[in-house]
Structures are given as structure tokens and as C-alpha cells.
Amino acid sequence: MKHLLNILDLTTDEIFDLIKLSQDIGKNPKKYQDKCTHKQLATLFFEPSTRTRLSFESAMLSLGGQVLGFSNAQNSSTAKGESVKDTLKVVSGYVDIIAMRHPKEGAPYAGLETTQVPLINAGDGGHFHPTQTLADLATIYNEVGRLDNLVIGVCGDLKYGRTVHSLIGAMSRYKNIKFVLISPKELMLPNFIKKEFLEENKIPYEEVTSLEEAIPNLDILYMTRIQKERFLDQNEYEKLKDSYVLNAKKMERAKKTMQILHPLPRVNEISVDVDKDPRAVYFKQTVYGKYMRMALILKLLEEKNEPINIVSKKTFISKEKCKNPHCISLIEQELEPKVYIDKYGVTRCAYCDAELK
Ligand code: NCD
């Protein structure tokens, strides 16, 4: 079964094919309008969403398919104490494909063994968000014309920003990429992303705190929201929430060709005076995202019967529990703690990738 839980479940060739397919879908929507007749997509959203859920639903409807699901876990049996594993098992008996968003890191991995249809991770806590990355890659390719030879600045909440984690994973596989990681000290990129994606692929990066100083060198600026809902201490959020504001004045220092991306929703990190700048492509990004989700649904349904093992990590049952307070394995008591050993010999939780100290 082919699922998409982590952007690295797709090869760069597969991603390129999806981009090409999404371009064709954008140009010839009628050609695709009956491709998923009699197919059903479930959107299981245990956490708030506008774009991701609606773009998945719009994608399936534009393919001639049908959608069902929930957008509030309180309306589902989760409120009665049902596990993610059981929910996925049941729903996979009703539909052909599932897109799930969950506030806990590693949640989709919890249901992998019992899910009998392709499962798409539509965001798991502060961990990964592979379909946003598909939207981001299509935007970069369509607006800049390439996915290599780029200096990419990512700015904001790099600690909890799942879109950033998946984007860095994806971009680390292209040639001549450099990252400038712009964040407050408290919200720097987690070590496992730095090691597994950047250092492993010998991608040069610098960690800085000033957006003004970094901006002139960038080809892409990926702005992100400070992820309020992930903070265990709301005073800490209050302290950091206004760390960065991109405005027209700061844009004067940027290259004429620099493109501004943002997964949205924005709070105040991009001022509205930037919206009319032709370099602001964050609203176009939402449209590319729909076409990429259409392409992904087509691809995953096509490959439905091909047994592809996507769990590249060799995992072991462990006696030791994960200590990441955001990990699904701490919430769902019946889940067996599982670990894997990374390339550096560090033992990590197989659900959320946190180090087991
Ligand atoms: C992002 C998310 O949910 O992680 N939004 C999205 O899917 N477009 C970014 C965010 O919420 O800040």
C-alpha cells in the first residue's frame, strides 16, 4: 500500500511527475473531472484547518469523486475515547483513500498497520506536513522555473512549524541548495531535522535571528506563523509572537526575483502591504496546492494494489516510552512504544522521531 506520511515517501522523480500532472490538471481540468467517479475520500481532521481540508475536498470533487469526514474531533467517537488506530481501521472500510490531520506527532503511524487504503498525512502536530510541501514545491517550480540552485530562507517558528520540517526534507535532495534558518533562539530547527536532512545531505545552512540581514541574499523566503497551539507555556508564546513582520519596507532589500511563500494562515508575520507585491505568491500557492492534491489522489488510487513498503525505518518494540509530550504514543496508552536507531546511532521514537534520552 502506498501512503504519504513523510515527504521522503516520494522520490524526487515521483514529485516531478506530480508537478507535471498538476500543471496539466490546471490547464485541462475537464480532462480529469470524471477520473474518480465512484471513489470516496475521507477527510478526518482532528485539528482546525481551512485550506488543507477544503483543498482536499475540492480536489476530490473536481475529480468527480465524493467526500465524507469530520472537521472537529469532538463530533467523532474520539470524544468517547476511541483510538486513532480504531478510527482508521473503521473508516478504511468505508472509503478508498483517507486524508488525516491530528494534533499529536506520529499519529498517522499509529494507524498504519490497520489502515487498508492509502493514508495521507495532512499534518501531525509539529512534526510533518507533506502535502503542504507538495504545494510549496509546485509553487517554486511554477514561479521560479527550477527546484535547484536556490538560497532558501525559512523564517519564524522552525521548532514547531511542520511545513518547514517537510520542506527542508524535500529540498535537501536537490542540487546546490542553501538554507538560511531565521528564527528566535527559542524556536530553532529541531536537531533531528538538521542532522537527518541537512547534514546527512551536506546542505549548507546558517542559523540567524535577523530577517533584515538575511533577506538580500534569498531566492525564496518561506514565512511561517508562530505556532501558538504547540506552546506548553503561553507566556513564552506571548514573548515570541511578534518576532518577525515582513513589510513593504523590508521587501526593498530583497532581490527583484525573490519569491515569498507562506503556507497560511498568516497572523501578523506578513503585513497586508506586501500582498500587492508581485513577488508575493502565497495566494497562488493555495491554488497549486489543490492541483497537487488532485495529482496525489490520482497517483495513490492508481497504485492501490501495489505493495510498497514506505516505512523505511527499521523499528523495534521498546520498553522505554517516548518523552516528547506531543507524541501520540503518550496519549494512546494501548500503542506499543516503538523505536529505531538513526544513522548516527541515536535511538528515536518511531512515531514522532524524538530522541529517547
Ligand atoms: C499550516 C499547518 O497547518 O501546519 N497550514 C496549512 O496547512 N496550510 C501552517 C500553519 O498552521 O501555520
Boltz pocket constraint, residues with backbone or C-beta under 6 A from the ligand:
constraints:
  - pocket:
      binder: B
      contacts: [[A, 48], [A, 51], [A, 52], [A, 122], [A, 123], [A, 125], [A, 129], [A, 132], [A, 162], [A, 163], [A, 224], [A, 225], [A, 263], [A, 264], [A, 265]]
      max_distance: 6.0
